[in-house]
Amino acid sequence: MRVDQALAKCFPEHSRSRITQWIRQGQVSLDGKILEPKIRVNGGEMVRIEATMLPVHEETPQDIPLNLIYEDNEILVLNKPAGLVVHPAAGNRQGTLLNALLYHAPQLAQLPRAGIVHRLDKDTTGLMVVAKTLEAHTALVAALQRRDIKREYVALVGAEVIAGSTIDEPIGRHPHQRTKMAVIHSGKPARTHVRCKKRYHGFTLLDVKLETGRTHQIRVHLAHIGYPIVGDATYGWRYRIPAKSSIELQNSLLAFKRQALHARALSLIHPISGQELSWQAPLPEDFTELLKLLIAKEGYYADKDFA
């Protein structure tokens, strides 16, 4: 077996890519000799790893409230509010979810990205899972790559969608606007499944399932097929007055300055216990109020999950 494969089995809390990096940096020796990742071992060799695990993050822990849905010694699941940035970036080093996690569980400073294995955009709400140990982080990242973590969203789009569909289009960085993503031939494979939940006059509530997890994937894919998400001016939403709409509905649509997108369900196999787990998060208040106004306009009631 290749030595990087063998060591990944010996140390499951570390990813194979991390072990390979240590080997290439000369931090792993085999019987006293520096080696290459492709060197094969037969068993009985003496391997020495001299890799220092330094704190990964120097960001400041901040006492920012977290809406925790579940927590144990290995993982936590939270319901992210709108307006909360997940990762610090240039000019935005504080007030992020990462800062909040470091305050809640200081040991996360030792983990890549403070245990965050997937993210939601700043103004997207809903469920996220975070690893609390290195072993759990490695296992969750691998599960994401295998597409074993199931994520379901609900989105309100400014169009009347006739039927569900699967959008299978590659996504990459926009060729001219570098802060945006776009469907481009040179992008990475991306697949999104869409199903109609409820139709209104000029709008549709969609159930959305991700098969891949590209940056801005749902927003880009829905805009690409002509269904921009309400409030998402970055990807094509333009306010217009709905026919025969109330003043309350017009004002609510005009005031909705974020994408109407919510990660409502999450399911996975626990990385340590192997137990099947799933969670759901209710729609945030602003999203719920907008749907109530659409329901009132149409004269019928939505499904109880969205009432």
C-alpha positions, 0 to 999 in steps of 0.5 A, spaced: 500 500 500 502 507 498 505 510 505 500 516 504 494 511 504 497 506 510 498 512 514 491 515 513 488 508 515 492 509 521 490 516 523 483 517 521 482 523 524 487 526 519 485 527 512 489 523 507 491 530 503 493 533 510 498 527 511 500 527 504 502 534 505 506 532 511 510 527 507 511 532 501 514 537 507 519 532 509 515 531 516 514 524 515 520 519 515 520 511 513 526 507 517 529 514 518 529 516 511 525 522 508 520 519 503 515 520 497 507 519 498 507 514 492 512 509 496 509 503 498 510 499 504 509 492 506 508 492 514 513 492 519 516 499 517 518 504 522 514 511 521 516 517 524 511 523 523 514 530 526 508 535 524 506 540 529 499 542 530 499 549 531 492 553 532 489 554 525 485 561 527 488 567 530 481 570 529 478 573 536 472 569 539 466 573 540 460 572 544 455 572 538 448 568 540 448 561 536 441 558 535 443 551 536 439 545 534 443 540 536 450 539 540 454 533 542 462 532 543 463 531 536 458 535 532 453 541 533 448 543 528 445 551 528 440 555 525 444 561 521 440 567 521 440 572 515 446 577 515 451 573 519 457 572 515 460 565 515 468 566 514 472 572 516 475 576 510 479 582 508 475 588 511 470 583 515 475 580 520 469 580 526 462 579 527 462 572 523 460 565 525 467 563 525 468 568 531 462 566 534 464 558 534 471 560 537 467 563 543 462 557 544 468 552 543 475 555 544 478 548 542 475 549 535 481 554 534 485 547 532 481 545 527 481 547 519 476 553 518 474 552 526 470 546 524 466 549 519 465 544 513 460 547 509 457 554 508 451 558 507 451 565 504 451 571 508 443 572 507 441 565 506 438 562 513 438 555 515 441 549 518 449 548 518 453 542 521 460 544 524 465 539 527 468 539 534 473 534 533 479 533 528 476 526 527 469 528 526 471 534 521 475 529 517 469 524 516 464 530 515 468 533 509 469 526 506 461 525 507 460 531 503 465 529 497 461 522 497 454 526 497 452 523 503 450 529 507 443 531 504 441 538 504 434 541 502 432 548 501 426 552 500 426 558 495 421 563 493 422 565 486 419 571 482 416 567 476 411 562 475 414 555 475 410 550 471 414 543 473 420 541 477 427 539 474 434 538 475 439 543 473 445 540 471 450 546 469 457 547 471 459 553 475 465 557 475 467 564 477 464 570 473 469 572 467 468 579 468 465 580 475 469 576 480 465 577 486 459 573 482 459 566 480 456 564 473 454 558 469 460 557 464 463 551 460 470 551 464 466 551 471 466 545 476 460 540 475 454 542 479 447 539 479 440 542 483 434 538 483 427 543 483 420 541 485 414 546 485 411 547 492 406 552 491 404 557 486 402 564 486 400 569 481 407 571 479 411 567 484 413 560 486 415 557 492 420 551 490 423 545 494 430 545 492 435 539 493 443 540 492 447 534 489 453 538 489 455 544 493 458 550 489 459 557 491 452 560 490 449 554 486 442 555 488 442 562 486 446 561 480 442 555 477 435 558 478 437 565 475 440 561 469 433 558 467 430 564 468 427 564 475 431 569 480 430 568 487 426 574 490 430 579 493 437 577 490 439 583 486 446 580 485 443 574 480 437 577 476 431 579 481 428 586 479 422 588 483 416 589 480 409 591 482 405 584 482 398 585 479 392 587 483 397 586 489 396 590 496 400 595 499 402 591 504 405 586 499 408 591 495 412 594 501 414 587 503 417 585 497 420 592 496 423 591 503 426 584 502 433 586 501 436 579 501 435 572 497 429 568 499 432 562 500 432 558 507 436 551 508 430 548 512 433 540 512 439 537 514 440 529 514 447 525 515 450 519 518 454 521 525 461 521 524 463 517 530 456 513 532 454 512 525 447 514 527 442 517 522 440 524 524 436 529 521 434 536 523 429 541 520 429 549 521 422 553 521 422 559 516 425 565 519 420 571 520 421 575 514 420 570 509 414 567 513 410 574 513 412 575 505 408 568 504 402 570 508 401 576 504 402 572 498 397 567 501 392 573 503 392 575 495 391 569 492 385 567 497 388 560 500 392 557 505 399 555 504 401 548 507 402 548 514 410 548 514 409 555 511 403 558 514 
